[in-house]
């Protein structure tokens, strides 16, 4: 997965600018923010709506996988 420079933020910068980052996510100016700590990607901040979409997609994929596995097992 690739990220743009505007999507990557250090943990220190996140703490200092939390309100403005949250605002840019809420307004749709940014879709996600990747948080870097000790030169490693540690977390991704997204809106609740985006999280719920991703969670629902995972649930659907898990059901598809389970049904496929049932068919192949017997």
C-alpha positions in Angstrom: 0.0 0.0 0.0 1.3 3.5 -0.8 0.6 6.7 1.1 1.0 10.3 0.0 3.2 12.7 2.0 0.1 14.5 3.2 -1.2 11.3 4.7 1.8 10.5 6.9 2.3 12.2 10.3 4.6 11.6 13.2 3.1 10.7 16.6 4.5 14.0 18.0 2.9 16.0 15.2 -0.4 14.1 15.7 -0.4 15.1 19.4 0.3 18.7 18.6 -2.3 19.0 15.8 -4.9 16.5 16.8 -7.9 18.9 16.5 -6.9 20.1 13.0 -6.2 16.5 11.8 -9.5 15.3 13.1 -11.2 18.2 11.4 -9.6 17.5 8.1 -10.8 13.8 8.3 -14.3 14.9 9.3 -14.5 17.4 6.5 -13.3 14.8 3.9 -10.1 16.8 3.2 -8.1 13.6 4.1 -9.3 10.0 3.9 -6.8 8.6 6.3 -3.7 9.6 8.3 -0.9 7.2 8.9 0.8 7.7 12.2 4.6 7.1 12.4 6.5 6.4 15.6 10.2 5.6 15.8 10.3 5.6 12.0 7.6 2.8 11.7 4.0 3.0 10.6 2.1 2.3 13.8 -1.5 3.2 13.2 -4.0 4.6 10.7 -6.6 7.2 11.7 -9.9 7.1 9.7 -13.4 8.4 10.3 -16.0 6.2 12.0 -17.9 5.9 8.7 -14.8 4.7 6.9 -14.0 2.2 9.7 -17.6 0.8 9.6 -17.3 0.4 5.8 -14.1 -1.5 6.2 -15.5 -3.6 9.0 -18.5 -4.6 7.0 -16.3 -5.5 4.0 -14.3 -7.8 6.2 -17.4 -9.4 7.6 -18.7 -10.1 4.0 -15.3 -11.5 2.9 -15.2 -13.8 6.0 -18.6 -15.1 5.1 -17.6 -15.7 1.5 -14.4 -17.5 2.7 -16.4 -19.7 5.2 -18.9 -20.7 2.5 -16.1 -21.5 0.0 -14.3 -23.5 2.6 -17.5 -25.5 3.4 -18.0 -26.4 -0.2 -14.4 -27.5 -0.7 -14.4 -29.6 2.5 -17.3 -31.6 1.6 
